[in-house]
Amino acid sequence: MTTGKLLAILAIALTVAGTSRLHATTRATDYPGSVTILMDSASVRSDLGLNPAQRAKLSILRGDLKSKSTALAKNPESQHSSGLTSDQRLFALIDRNNAKALALLKPDQFARFHQIQNQILGYSMLVSPKVQKQLALTRSQTAQVEAIRIRGLEFVAQANRSFEDGTLQHPRRVELLRNYRIEQADQMRKILTPAQLKAFAILCGQPLKKS
């Protein structure tokens, strides 16, 4: 899998059905993308050393994520007994799916997955409360990260409006989101001190092995 494709993981997680509305580029969570999609990429499967049983269960989880997100996207404005919006239900679906995928990992695989996620998502991982704690971000730095994240919401809101009025096609919308995420990550990188940059590099571990 190419670096460009891996960098699109977050966009994929938010557009997994291809048609649902987008209201965030990066969520304030330790797993801002789809763990299942990332873990099921050939290079990550190989690096983690997933056994046949783990791979089979992961494939089932990915299929379940696709089918349920597609169903949600086909009728995003439908009423739901939980009272949650379609976006909130999509995020809840991804979170549940992520938890099941992570539960498949052995302790050493779990630790390595976090390193791989940090590598692939880069400084966008500064939205993660866990990473913020590991890097000992100050209150000021945390506030700056949050401000960048919120600006992302505004960017995507504009992209939504353009998509809905027909002036922006879906493939182009995904491309814009991916490019914005790269720019957003660079903005977050500039917040860190030299010592924190070195600390984040350590959190990334060894480079991802090629499949």
N, C-alpha and C positions, 0 to 999 in steps of 0.2 A: 504494500500500500504506500502511495506517495505521501510526502509530507503535506502537500496541498490538500489531499483527500482527508488526511487525518485531522488537519486544522478545521475541516468542515464539520467535525463531529457535533459541535454544539448546534450549528445550524440544522443539522440532520435531526437532532433530538427535538428541536422546536418545530420542525416541519416534517416530522416523520410520516405523516399521512399525505403531505403534499398540498393540502388545501386549507388547513386550519389557520385561523388568525394568529398573528404573532404579537405578543406584548412584552417580550423581554429578549435581550441578547445574551445576558449572563445573569444567572440567578445567584443569590447569596446563599450558597450551599456548598458542602464539601464535594458534591458530585453534580456539577452544573450541566453535564451532558448525559447522554445515554451510556451507562456502564456496559450494557449488553452489546450495543453496536460497537463500542470501542474494543471490548474484550473479545468479540467474535471476529475481529480483523485478523488475517493470517499471521501478520508479524507479531501481534500481541499474544495470540494463542500459542505461537511457537516459543516466544520469550518466556511466557509464564509456565510453559511445560504442561499445558492442560492435557489430562488423560482422556481417552475415548468417552468415558461416562460423563465427564464434565462438559466435553464438547457437545455431546448429544443433548444434555439438559439445557445448555446455552442456546442451542439451535431452536429448541422448543420455546424458550423464553423470548427469543427474537421474533419468532413467528407470532407469538401471542401479543407482543407489543405492536407489531404491524397490523394485525387484524383488529385489535381493539381501538387503536388510534385511527385507523381507517374508518371504522364504524362511527367514532366520535366526530370525525371531520365531515362525514356525509350529512350530519345533522347537528352542527355546532351550536345552534341557537335553541335547541330543544330544551324543554323544562326538565329539571332533574330533581328528584326527591331530596337530594342533599342540599339543594340551594346553591351549589357551586357553579361558577361560570364554566364554559367549555375549556378555557385556558387553564383554570384551576384543576379541572378534572384531568386534563392532559398531563399537567405537571404531577398530579397525584399518581396517575398511571405510570409515568416514567419512574417516579420515586419508588413505587412498589416493585416495579420490574428490576430496578437497580438493586434493591435490597435482596431480592431472590438471586440475582446474578452474583453478588458479592458473597452470599452465603455458600456458594459452590466452592469458594477458594479455601485452600489450606493457609495457615498463618503466614508462611513464607511467601506464598503467592499473593496474599492480600497486601503484604507490605510492598512487594514489588509492583503490584498494580498501581499503588499510590504514586510510586516513582514514575511509572510510565505515564500516568495521567498528568502529572506535573510537567513532564517533558513535552507531551503533545499539546496540551492546552496552554502551556507557557505561563506568562505573567497574568493571564486571565484568572489563574487559580488564586490570585490575591483576594478574590471575592469569598474564598473558603474561610470560614471561621477557624478551622484547624490550621491552615497555612498561616493565617494572620497571627495566631498564637505561637506557632513554631518560629516565625520570623521576628516575633516581639514587636509588631507594628505599634507605633504610638497612636494616641487618640487622633492626632492630626492626620497621620497617614491613613488611618482607617476611614476617617471622614472624607479624605480625598478620593480613596478607592470607591466609596459609596457614591460620591458625586459623579464620578466617571460612569459608574453603573447606571445611575439614574438618567444621565444624558443619553445613554443607550436606549432607554425606554422611549425617550422622545424621538430618537432617530427612527426606531422601528414603528412608532405610531405614524410618522410621516410616510414611511414605506408602505404601511397598511393602507393609508388613504389613497396613495397613488395606485396601489394594486387594485383596490376596490373600484376606483373610478376608471380603470382600464388603461391608465397611462404607464403602468409598470407590469411586465409579465412576470410570472412566478419564478422562472429560472433566473431572471435578472435580479429579482428580489433576494433570492438565496445568495447569489454572488455578492450583492451589496452588503448583506449581513456578514458574510464571511470576511470580506475586505474590511468592514468596519470593526469586526472583532480583532483583526490583526492590528489595526490602528489603536484600538482600545487597549490591547495588551501592551503596546509600546508606551502609551500614556501611563499605564500602571507601573511599568518598569522604571520610569523616570522618578517615581516616588521613593524608590528604595535607596538606601545608603550603599556604599561599596561593600560593607560587611554583610548587609542583608542580601545583596546580589550573590555573594559567594555562598551564603547559607542556602539560598534557593537552589543554586546549582547542585549543592550536596543533596537536597531533597529530591532532585531529579534522578540521582543514582547513575548507573552505567548507561550508556546509549542503548536505545532499543535495538535488539538483535534483528537482523534482516531475516525474513522467512525464506 
